[in-house]
């Protein structure tokens, strides 16, 4: 599977962050919880084994590609 490398030096705008959707192994999708004013308030919604859906992965990939 092709993937965009993880980068910690590129900020993700709040509207993009709030719109991301994730899928678990069982195929269930969900968005991030506890996003307030474009910032994650609690890390608990980032814990677990989830992958970005292909639709959601496009936006961060564009941002990271422009920052390279």
mmCIF file of the N, C-alpha and C atoms, coordinates in Angstrom:
data_MODEL
# 
_entry.id   MODEL 
# 
loop_
_atom_site.group_PDB 
_atom_site.id 
_atom_site.type_symbol 
_atom_site.label_atom_id 
_atom_site.label_alt_id 
_atom_site.label_comp_id 
_atom_site.label_asym_id 
_atom_site.label_entity_id 
_atom_site.label_seq_id 
_atom_site.pdbx_PDB_ins_code 
_atom_site.Cartn_x 
_atom_site.Cartn_y 
_atom_site.Cartn_z 
_atom_site.occupancy 
_atom_site.B_iso_or_equiv 
_atom_site.pdbx_formal_charge 
_atom_site.auth_seq_id 
_atom_site.auth_comp_id 
_atom_site.auth_asym_id 
_atom_site.auth_atom_id 
_atom_site.pdbx_PDB_model_num 
ATOM 1   N N  . UNK A 1 1  ? 0.845   -1.174 0.000  1.00 0.00 ? 1  UNK A N  1 
ATOM 2   C CA . UNK A 1 1  ? 0.000   0.000  0.000  1.00 0.00 ? 1  UNK A CA 1 
ATOM 3   C C  . UNK A 1 1  ? 0.890   1.237  0.000  1.00 0.00 ? 1  UNK A C  1 
ATOM 4   N N  . UNK A 1 2  ? 0.598   2.172  -0.890 1.00 0.00 ? 2  UNK A N  1 
ATOM 5   C CA . UNK A 1 2  ? 1.315   3.440  -0.895 1.00 0.00 ? 2  UNK A CA 1 
ATOM 6   C C  . UNK A 1 2  ? 0.860   4.283  0.286  1.00 0.00 ? 2  UNK A C  1 
ATOM 7   N N  . UNK A 1 3  ? 1.787   4.966  0.880  1.00 0.00 ? 3  UNK A N  1 
ATOM 8   C CA . UNK A 1 3  ? 1.449   5.811  2.029  1.00 0.00 ? 3  UNK A CA 1 
ATOM 9   C C  . UNK A 1 3  ? 2.325   7.054  2.033  1.00 0.00 ? 3  UNK A C  1 
ATOM 10  N N  . UNK A 1 4  ? 1.777   8.116  2.597  1.00 0.00 ? 4  UNK A N  1 
ATOM 11  C CA . UNK A 1 4  ? 2.528   9.346  2.787  1.00 0.00 ? 4  UNK A CA 1 
ATOM 12  C C  . UNK A 1 4  ? 3.313   9.225  4.087  1.00 0.00 ? 4  UNK A C  1 
ATOM 13  N N  . UNK A 1 5  ? 4.590   9.564  4.087  1.00 0.00 ? 5  UNK A N  1 
ATOM 14  C CA . UNK A 1 5  ? 5.362   9.444  5.321  1.00 0.00 ? 5  UNK A CA 1 
ATOM 15  C C  . UNK A 1 5  ? 4.818   10.368 6.413  1.00 0.00 ? 5  UNK A C  1 
ATOM 16  N N  . UNK A 1 6  ? 4.987   9.946  7.647  1.00 0.00 ? 6  UNK A N  1 
ATOM 17  C CA . UNK A 1 6  ? 4.555   10.750 8.792  1.00 0.00 ? 6  UNK A CA 1 
ATOM 18  C C  . UNK A 1 6  ? 5.522   11.908 8.954  1.00 0.00 ? 6  UNK A C  1 
ATOM 19  N N  . UNK A 1 7  ? 4.958   13.111 9.098  1.00 0.00 ? 7  UNK A N  1 
ATOM 20  C CA . UNK A 1 7  ? 5.779   14.308 9.326  1.00 0.00 ? 7  UNK A CA 1 
ATOM 21  C C  . UNK A 1 7  ? 5.191   15.064 10.510 1.00 0.00 ? 7  UNK A C  1 
ATOM 22  N N  . UNK A 1 8  ? 6.047   15.535 11.371 1.00 0.00 ? 8  UNK A N  1 
ATOM 23  C CA . UNK A 1 8  ? 5.597   16.273 12.544 1.00 0.00 ? 8  UNK A CA 1 
ATOM 24  C C  . UNK A 1 8  ? 5.912   17.759 12.448 1.00 0.00 ? 8  UNK A C  1 
ATOM 25  N N  . UNK A 1 9  ? 6.453   18.182 11.310 1.00 0.00 ? 9  UNK A N  1 
ATOM 26  C CA . UNK A 1 9  ? 6.831   19.580 11.156 1.00 0.00 ? 9  UNK A CA 1 
ATOM 27  C C  . UNK A 1 9  ? 5.867   20.366 10.273 1.00 0.00 ? 9  UNK A C  1 
ATOM 28  N N  . UNK A 1 10 ? 4.755   19.743 9.867  1.00 0.00 ? 10 UNK A N  1 
ATOM 29  C CA . UNK A 1 10 ? 3.782   20.406 9.001  1.00 0.00 ? 10 UNK A CA 1 
ATOM 30  C C  . UNK A 1 10 ? 2.464   20.538 9.764  1.00 0.00 ? 10 UNK A C  1 
ATOM 31  N N  . UNK A 1 11 ? 2.042   21.761 10.063 1.00 0.00 ? 11 UNK A N  1 
ATOM 32  C CA . UNK A 1 11 ? 0.766   21.932 10.774 1.00 0.00 ? 11 UNK A CA 1 
ATOM 33  C C  . UNK A 1 11 ? -0.419  21.606 9.859  1.00 0.00 ? 11 UNK A C  1 
ATOM 34  N N  . UNK A 1 12 ? -1.431  20.997 10.428 1.00 0.00 ? 12 UNK A N  1 
ATOM 35  C CA . UNK A 1 12 ? -2.655  20.676 9.705  1.00 0.00 ? 12 UNK A CA 1 
ATOM 36  C C  . UNK A 1 12 ? -3.701  21.703 10.131 1.00 0.00 ? 12 UNK A C  1 
ATOM 37  N N  . UNK A 1 13 ? -4.299  22.426 9.182  1.00 0.00 ? 13 UNK A N  1 
ATOM 38  C CA . UNK A 1 13 ? -5.330  23.411 9.544  1.00 0.00 ? 13 UNK A CA 1 
ATOM 39  C C  . UNK A 1 13 ? -6.502  22.754 10.274 1.00 0.00 ? 13 UNK A C  1 
ATOM 40  N N  . UNK A 1 14 ? -7.108  23.501 11.171 1.00 0.00 ? 14 UNK A N  1 
ATOM 41  C CA . UNK A 1 14 ? -8.192  22.983 11.997 1.00 0.00 ? 14 UNK A CA 1 
ATOM 42  C C  . UNK A 1 14 ? -9.371  22.457 11.210 1.00 0.00 ? 14 UNK A C  1 
ATOM 43  N N  . UNK A 1 15 ? -9.734  23.114 10.094 1.00 0.00 ? 15 UNK A N  1 
ATOM 44  C CA . UNK A 1 15 ? -10.875 22.636 9.319  1.00 0.00 ? 15 UNK A CA 1 
ATOM 45  C C  . UNK A 1 15 ? -10.573 21.295 8.654  1.00 0.00 ? 15 UNK A C  1 
ATOM 46  N N  . UNK A 1 16 ? -9.315  21.071 8.274  1.00 0.00 ? 16 UNK A N  1 
ATOM 47  C CA . UNK A 1 16 ? -8.925  19.775 7.705  1.00 0.00 ? 16 UNK A CA 1 
ATOM 48  C C  . UNK A 1 16 ? -8.929  18.722 8.803  1.00 0.00 ? 16 UNK A C  1 
ATOM 49  N N  . UNK A 1 17 ? -8.377  19.058 9.961  1.00 0.00 ? 17 UNK A N  1 
ATOM 50  C CA . UNK A 1 17 ? -8.321  18.122 11.077 1.00 0.00 ? 17 UNK A CA 1 
ATOM 51  C C  . UNK A 1 17 ? -9.721  17.660 11.483 1.00 0.00 ? 17 UNK A C  1 
ATOM 52  N N  . UNK A 1 18 ? -10.646 18.592 11.576 1.00 0.00 ? 18 UNK A N  1 
ATOM 53  C CA . UNK A 1 18 ? -12.008 18.243 11.993 1.00 0.00 ? 18 UNK A CA 1 
ATOM 54  C C  . UNK A 1 18 ? -12.722 17.394 10.946 1.00 0.00 ? 18 UNK A C  1 
ATOM 55  N N  . UNK A 1 19 ? -12.300 17.465 9.689  1.00 0.00 ? 19 UNK A N  1 
ATOM 56  C CA . UNK A 1 19 ? -12.962 16.715 8.630  1.00 0.00 ? 19 UNK A CA 1 
ATOM 57  C C  . UNK A 1 19 ? -12.383 15.343 8.347  1.00 0.00 ? 19 UNK A C  1 
ATOM 58  N N  . UNK A 1 20 ? -11.309 14.962 9.040  1.00 0.00 ? 20 UNK A N  1 
ATOM 59  C CA . UNK A 1 20 ? -10.702 13.659 8.792  1.00 0.00 ? 20 UNK A CA 1 
ATOM 60  C C  . UNK A 1 20 ? -11.595 12.531 9.297  1.00 0.00 ? 20 UNK A C  1 
ATOM 61  N N  . UNK A 1 21 ? -11.639 11.446 8.539  1.00 0.00 ? 21 UNK A N  1 
ATOM 62  C CA . UNK A 1 21 ? -12.373 10.251 8.983  1.00 0.00 ? 21 UNK A CA 1 
ATOM 63  C C  . UNK A 1 21 ? -11.411 9.072  8.998  1.00 0.00 ? 21 UNK A C  1 
ATOM 64  N N  . UNK A 1 22 ? -11.644 8.195  9.940  1.00 0.00 ? 22 UNK A N  1 
ATOM 65  C CA . UNK A 1 22 ? -10.757 7.063  10.199 1.00 0.00 ? 22 UNK A CA 1 
ATOM 66  C C  . UNK A 1 22 ? -11.543 5.768  10.100 1.00 0.00 ? 22 UNK A C  1 
ATOM 67  N N  . UNK A 1 23 ? -10.870 4.675  9.736  1.00 0.00 ? 23 UNK A N  1 
ATOM 68  C CA . UNK A 1 23 ? -11.504 3.362  9.614  1.00 0.00 ? 23 UNK A CA 1 
ATOM 69  C C  . UNK A 1 23 ? -10.700 2.350  10.417 1.00 0.00 ? 23 UNK A C  1 
ATOM 70  N N  . UNK A 1 24 ? -11.402 1.487  11.152 1.00 0.00 ? 24 UNK A N  1 
ATOM 71  C CA . UNK A 1 24 ? -10.712 0.440  11.894 1.00 0.00 ? 24 UNK A CA 1 
ATOM 72  C C  . UNK A 1 24 ? -10.713 -0.856 11.072 1.00 0.00 ? 24 UNK A C  1 
ATOM 73  N N  . UNK A 1 25 ? -10.167 -1.908 11.634 1.00 0.00 ? 25 UNK A N  1 
ATOM 74  C CA . UNK A 1 25 ? -10.080 -3.188 10.919 1.00 0.00 ? 25 UNK A CA 1 
ATOM 75  C C  . UNK A 1 25 ? -11.438 -3.743 10.531 1.00 0.00 ? 25 UNK A C  1 
ATOM 76  N N  . UNK A 1 26 ? -12.423 -3.477 11.325 1.00 0.00 ? 26 UNK A N  1 
ATOM 77  C CA . UNK A 1 26 ? -13.769 -3.994 11.062 1.00 0.00 ? 26 UNK A CA 1 
ATOM 78  C C  . UNK A 1 26 ? -14.520 -3.176 10.016 1.00 0.00 ? 26 UNK A C  1 
ATOM 79  N N  . UNK A 1 27 ? -13.917 -2.086 9.565  1.00 0.00 ? 27 UNK A N  1 
ATOM 80  C CA . UNK A 1 27 ? -14.546 -1.259 8.539  1.00 0.00 ? 27 UNK A CA 1 
ATOM 81  C C  . UNK A 1 27 ? -15.407 -0.133 9.077  1.00 0.00 ? 27 UNK A C  1 
ATOM 82  N N  . UNK A 1 28 ? -15.440 0.032  10.387 1.00 0.00 ? 28 UNK A N  1 
ATOM 83  C CA . UNK A 1 28 ? -16.216 1.136  10.974 1.00 0.00 ? 28 UNK A CA 1 
ATOM 84  C C  . UNK A 1 28 ? -15.447 2.437  10.811 1.00 0.00 ? 28 UNK A C  1 
ATOM 85  N N  . UNK A 1 29 ? -16.152 3.494  10.443 1.00 0.00 ? 29 UNK A N  1 
ATOM 86  C CA . UNK A 1 29 ? -15.511 4.795  10.283 1.00 0.00 ? 29 UNK A CA 1 
ATOM 87  C C  . UNK A 1 29 ? -15.974 5.749  11.380 1.00 0.00 ? 29 UNK A C  1 
ATOM 88  N N  . UNK A 1 30 ? -15.113 6.712  11.662 1.00 0.00 ? 30 UNK A N  1 
ATOM 89  C CA . UNK A 1 30 ? -15.443 7.740  12.654 1.00 0.00 ? 30 UNK A CA 1 
ATOM 90  C C  . UNK A 1 30 ? -14.544 8.945  12.436 1.00 0.00 ? 30 UNK A C  1 
ATOM 91  N N  . UNK A 1 31 ? -14.969 10.060 12.962 1.00 0.00 ? 31 UNK A N  1 
ATOM 92  C CA . UNK A 1 31 ? -14.162 11.275 12.934 1.00 0.00 ? 31 UNK A CA 1 
ATOM 93  C C  . UNK A 1 31 ? -13.449 11.441 14.252 1.00 0.00 ? 31 UNK A C  1 
ATOM 94  N N  . UNK A 1 32 ? -12.604 12.451 14.332 1.00 0.00 ? 32 UNK A N  1 
ATOM 95  C CA . UNK A 1 32 ? -11.938 12.743 15.598 1.00 0.00 ? 32 UNK A CA 1 
ATOM 96  C C  . UNK A 1 32 ? -12.937 13.353 16.569 1.00 0.00 ? 32 UNK A C  1 
ATOM 97  N N  . UNK A 1 33 ? -12.824 12.983 17.810 1.00 0.00 ? 33 UNK A N  1 
ATOM 98  C CA . UNK A 1 33 ? -13.649 13.571 18.857 1.00 0.00 ? 33 UNK A CA 1 
ATOM 99  C C  . UNK A 1 33 ? -12.830 14.648 19.558 1.00 0.00 ? 33 UNK A C  1 
ATOM 100 N N  . UNK A 1 34 ? -13.515 15.506 20.244 1.00 0.00 ? 34 UNK A N  1 
ATOM 101 C CA . UNK A 1 34 ? -12.885 16.521 21.094 1.00 0.00 ? 34 UNK A CA 1 
ATOM 102 C C  . UNK A 1 34 ? -12.023 17.510 20.312 1.00 0.00 ? 34 UNK A C  1 
ATOM 103 N N  . UNK A 1 35 ? -12.453 17.887 19.113 1.00 0.00 ? 35 UNK A N  1 
ATOM 104 C CA . UNK A 1 35 ? -11.778 18.937 18.350 1.00 0.00 ? 35 UNK A CA 1 
ATOM 105 C C  . UNK A 1 35 ? -12.525 20.235 18.629 1.00 0.00 ? 35 UNK A C  1 
ATOM 106 N N  . UNK A 1 36 ? -11.851 21.192 19.261 1.00 0.00 ? 36 UNK A N  1 
ATOM 107 C CA . UNK A 1 36 ? -12.451 22.468 19.628 1.00 0.00 ? 36 UNK A CA 1 
ATOM 108 C C  . UNK A 1 36 ? -11.639 23.585 18.976 1.00 0.00 ? 36 UNK A C  1 
ATOM 109 N N  . UNK A 1 37 ? -12.307 24.401 18.202 1.00 0.00 ? 37 UNK A N  1 
ATOM 110 C CA . UNK A 1 37 ? -11.653 25.503 17.495 1.00 0.00 ? 37 UNK A CA 1 
ATOM 111 C C  . UNK A 1 37 ? -10.452 25.028 16.664 1.00 0.00 ? 37 UNK A C  1 
ATOM 112 N N  . UNK A 1 38 ? -10.619 23.860 16.032 1.00 0.00 ? 38 UNK A N  1 
ATOM 113 C CA . UNK A 1 38 ? -9.575  23.336 15.157 1.00 0.00 ? 38 UNK A CA 1 
ATOM 114 C C  . UNK A 1 38 ? -8.395  22.699 15.850 1.00 0.00 ? 38 UNK A C  1 
ATOM 115 N N  . UNK A 1 39 ? -8.512  22.481 17.163 1.00 0.00 ? 39 UNK A N  1 
ATOM 116 C CA . UNK A 1 39 ? -7.409  21.874 17.920 1.00 0.00 ? 39 UNK A CA 1 
ATOM 117 C C  . UNK A 1 39 ? -7.916  20.653 18.676 1.00 0.00 ? 39 UNK A C  1 
ATOM 118 N N  . UNK A 1 40 ? -7.153  19.563 18.670 1.00 0.00 ? 40 UNK A N  1 
ATOM 119 C CA . UNK A 1 40 ? -7.558  18.400 19.467 1.00 0.00 ? 40 UNK A CA 1 
ATOM 120 C C  . UNK A 1 40 ? -7.383  18.707 20.956 1.00 0.00 ? 40 UNK A C  1 
ATOM 121 N N  . UNK A 1 41 ? -8.426  18.493 21.726 1.00 0.00 ? 41 UNK A N  1 
ATOM 122 C CA . UNK A 1 41 ? -8.383  18.783 23.166 1.00 0.00 ? 41 UNK A CA 1 
ATOM 123 C C  . UNK A 1 41 ? -7.929  17.586 23.993 1.00 0.00 ? 41 UNK A C  1 
ATOM 124 N N  . UNK A 1 42 ? -8.179  16.391 23.499 1.00 0.00 ? 42 UNK A N  1 
ATOM 125 C CA . UNK A 1 42 ? -7.814  15.172 24.233 1.00 0.00 ? 42 UNK A CA 1 
ATOM 126 C C  . UNK A 1 42 ? -7.200  14.175 23.267 1.00 0.00 ? 42 UNK A C  1 
ATOM 127 N N  . UNK A 1 43 ? -6.182  13.483 23.695 1.00 0.00 ? 43 UNK A N  1 
ATOM 128 C CA . UNK A 1 43 ? -5.510  12.521 22.826 1.00 0.00 ? 43 UNK A CA 1 
ATOM 129 C C  . UNK A 1 43 ? -6.243  11.186 22.739 1.00 0.00 ? 43 UNK A C  1 
ATOM 130 N N  . UNK A 1 44 ? -7.239  10.980 23.581 1.00 0.00 ? 44 UNK A N  1 
ATOM 131 C CA . UNK A 1 44 ? -7.920  9.690  23.614 1.00 0.00 ? 44 UNK A CA 1 
ATOM 132 C C  . UNK A 1 44 ? -8.544  9.336  22.264 1.00 0.00 ? 44 UNK A C  1 
ATOM 133 N N  . UNK A 1 45 ? -8.979  10.315 21.494 1.00 0.00 ? 45 UNK A N  1 
ATOM 134 C CA . UNK A 1 45 ? -9.589  10.001 20.201 1.00 0.00 ? 45 UNK A CA 1 
ATOM 135 C C  . UNK A 1 45 ? -8.547  9.636  19.148 1.00 0.00 ? 45 UNK A C  1 
ATOM 136 N N  . UNK A 1 46 ? -7.261  9.790  19.470 1.00 0.00 ? 46 UNK A N  1 
ATOM 137 C CA . UNK A 1 46 ? -6.194  9.404  18.547 1.00 0.00 ? 46 UNK A CA 1 
ATOM 138 C C  . UNK A 1 46 ? -5.621  8.032  18.871 1.00 0.00 ? 46 UNK A C  1 
ATOM 139 N N  . UNK A 1 47 ? -6.076  7.428  19.959 1.00 0.00 ? 47 UNK A N  1 
ATOM 140 C CA . UNK A 1 47 ? -5.536  6.144  20.384 1.00 0.00 ? 47 UNK A CA 1 
ATOM 141 C C  . UNK A 1 47 ? -6.286  5.007  19.711 1.00 0.00 ? 47 UNK A C  1 
ATOM 142 N N  . UNK A 1 48 ? -5.578  3.950  19.382 1.00 0.00 ? 48 UNK A N  1 
ATOM 143 C CA . UNK A 1 48 ? -6.184  2.781  18.763 1.00 0.00 ? 48 UNK A CA 1 
ATOM 144 C C  . UNK A 1 48 ? -5.552  2.509  17.409 1.00 0.00 ? 48 UNK A C  1 
ATOM 145 N N  . UNK A 1 49 ? -6.072  1.520  16.732 1.00 0.00 ? 49 UNK A N  1 
ATOM 146 C CA . UNK A 1 49 ? -5.564  1.132  15.430 1.00 0.00 ? 49 UNK A CA 1 
ATOM 147 C C  . UNK A 1 49 ? -6.558  1.547  14.358 1.00 0.00 ? 49 UNK A C  1 
ATOM 148 N N  . UNK A 1 50 ? -6.339  2.707  13.802 1.00 0.00 ? 50 UNK A N  1 
ATOM 149 C CA . UNK A 1 50 ? -7.199  3.268  12.771 1.00 0.00 ? 50 UNK A CA 1 
ATOM 150 C C  . UNK A 1 50 ? -6.343  3.753  11.620 1.00 0.00 ? 50 UNK A C  1 
ATOM 151 N N  . UNK A 1 51 ? -6.920  3.719  10.446 1.00 0.00 ? 51 UNK A N  1 
ATOM 152 C CA . UNK A 1 51 ? -6.264  4.292  9.269  1.00 0.00 ? 51 UNK A CA 1 
ATOM 153 C C  . UNK A 1 51 ? -7.173  5.359  8.703  1.00 0.00 ? 51 UNK A C  1 
ATOM 154 N N  . UNK A 1 52 ? -6.560  6.373  8.133  1.00 0.00 ? 52 UNK A N  1 
ATOM 155 C CA . UNK A 1 52 ? -7.358  7.387  7.455  1.00 0.00 ? 52 UNK A CA 1 
ATOM 156 C C  . UNK A 1 52 ? -8.075  6.741  6.282  1.00 0.00 ? 52 UNK A C  1 
ATOM 157 N N  . UNK A 1 53 ? -9.312  7.144  6.056  1.00 0.00 ? 53 UNK A N  1 
ATOM 158 C CA . UNK A 1 53 ? -9.995  6.684  4.853  1.00 0.00 ? 53 UNK A CA 1 
ATOM 159 C C  . UNK A 1 53 ? -9.292  7.307  3.654  1.00 0.00 ? 53 UNK A C  1 
ATOM 160 N N  . UNK A 1 54 ? -9.429  6.688  2.501  1.00 0.00 ? 54 UNK A N  1 
ATOM 161 C CA . UNK A 1 54 ? -8.722  7.197  1.321  1.00 0.00 ? 54 UNK A CA 1 
ATOM 162 C C  . UNK A 1 54 ? -9.160  8.614  0.983  1.00 0.00 ? 54 UNK A C  1 
ATOM 163 N N  . UNK A 1 55 ? -10.430 8.929  1.213  1.00 0.00 ? 55 UNK A N  1 
ATOM 164 C CA . UNK A 1 55 ? -10.915 10.283 0.958  1.00 0.00 ? 55 UNK A CA 1 
ATOM 165 C C  . UNK A 1 55 ? -10.261 11.296 1.890  1.00 0.00 ? 55 UNK A C  1 
ATOM 166 N N  . UNK A 1 56 ? -10.080 10.926 3.138  1.00 0.00 ? 56 UNK A N  1 
ATOM 167 C CA . UNK A 1 56 ? -9.472  11.833 4.112  1.00 0.00 ? 56 UNK A CA 1 
ATOM 168 C C  . UNK A 1 56 ? -7.970  11.942 3.940  1.00 0.00 ? 56 UNK A C  1 
ATOM 169 N N  . UNK A 1 57 ? -7.340  10.931 3.424  1.00 0.00 ? 57 UNK A N  1 
ATOM 170 C CA . UNK A 1 57 ? -5.888  10.931 3.295  1.00 0.00 ? 57 UNK A CA 1 
ATOM 171 C C  . UNK A 1 57 ? -5.405  11.911 2.234  1.00 0.00 ? 57 UNK A C  1 
ATOM 172 N N  . UNK A 1 58 ? -6.255  12.272 1.305  1.00 0.00 ? 58 UNK A N  1 
ATOM 173 C CA . UNK A 1 58 ? -5.850  13.174 0.227  1.00 0.00 ? 58 UNK A CA 1 
ATOM 174 C C  . UNK A 1 58 ? -5.475  14.569 0.736  1.00 0.00 ? 58 UNK A C  1 
ATOM 175 N N  . UNK A 1 59 ? -6.241  15.110 1.666  1.00 0.00 ? 59 UNK A N  1 
ATOM 176 C CA . UNK A 1 59 ? -5.990  16.475 2.155  1.00 0.00 ? 59 UNK A CA 1 
ATOM 177 C C  . UNK A 1 59 ? -4.643  16.607 2.866  1.00 0.00 ? 59 UNK A C  1 
ATOM 178 N N  . UNK A 1 60 ? -4.332  15.772 3.865  1.00 0.00 ? 60 UNK A N  1 
ATOM 179 C CA . UNK A 1 60 ? -3.016  15.900 4.498  1.00 0.00 ? 60 UNK A CA 1 
ATOM 180 C C  . UNK A 1 60 ? -1.877  15.613 3.513  1.00 0.00 ? 60 UNK A C  1 
ATOM 181 N N  . UNK A 1 61 ? -2.087  14.689 2.587  1.00 0.00 ? 61 UNK A N  1 
ATOM 182 C CA . UNK A 1 61 ? -1.044  14.385 1.599  1.00 0.00 ? 61 UNK A CA 1 
ATOM 183 C C  . UNK A 1 61 ? -0.730  15.610 0.747  1.00 0.00 ? 61 UNK A C  1 
ATOM 184 N N  . UNK A 1 62 ? -1.761  16.381 0.392  1.00 0.00 ? 62 UNK A N  1 
ATOM 185 C CA . UNK A 1 62 ? -1.542  17.612 -0.375 1.00 0.00 ? 62 UNK A CA 1 
ATOM 186 C C  . UNK A 1 62 ? -0.712  18.614 0.432  1.00 0.00 ? 62 UNK A C  1 
ATOM 187 N N  . UNK A 1 63 ? -1.055  18.762 1.709  1.00 0.00 ? 63 UNK A N  1 
ATOM 188 C CA . UNK A 1 63 ? -0.334  19.699 2.575  1.00 0.00 ? 63 UNK A CA 1 
ATOM 189 C C  . UNK A 1 63 ? 1.124   19.284 2.742  1.00 0.00 ? 63 UNK A C  1 
ATOM 190 N N  . UNK A 1 64 ? 1.348   18.016 2.940  1.00 0.00 ? 64 UNK A N  1 
ATOM 191 C CA . UNK A 1 64 ? 2.703   17.510 3.139  1.00 0.00 ? 64 UNK A CA 1 
ATOM 192 C C  . UNK A 1 64 ? 3.503   17.606 1.847  1.00 0.00 ? 64 UNK A C  1 
ATOM 193 N N  . UNK A 1 65 ? 2.844   17.340 0.721  1.00 0.00 ? 65 UNK A N  1 
ATOM 194 C CA . UNK A 1 65 ? 3.515   17.446 -0.564 1.00 0.00 ? 65 UNK A CA 1 
ATOM 195 C C  . UNK A 1 65 ? 3.968   18.855 -0.874 1.00 0.00 ? 65 UNK A C  1 
ATOM 196 N N  . UNK A 1 66 ? 3.170   19.861 -0.491 1.00 0.00 ? 66 UNK A N  1 
ATOM 197 C CA . UNK A 1 66 ? 3.545   21.255 -0.709 1.00 0.00 ? 66 UNK A CA 1 
ATOM 198 C C  . UNK A 1 66 ? 4.666   21.695 0.220  1.00 0.00 ? 66 UNK A C  1 
ATOM 199 N N  . UNK A 1 67 ? 4.798   21.054 1.378  1.00 0.00 ? 67 UNK A N  1 
ATOM 200 C CA . UNK A 1 67 ? 5.805   21.453 2.357  1.00 0.00 ? 67 UNK A CA 1 
ATOM 201 C C  . UNK A 1 67 ? 7.161   20.807 2.082  1.00 0.00 ? 67 UNK A C  1 
ATOM 202 N N  . UNK A 1 68 ? 7.199   19.832 1.193  1.00 0.00 ? 68 UNK A N  1 
ATOM 203 C CA . UNK A 1 68 ? 8.454   19.081 0.952  1.00 0.00 ? 68 UNK A CA 1 
ATOM 204 C C  . UNK A 1 68 ? 9.516   19.914 0.320  1.00 0.00 ? 68 UNK A C  1 
# 
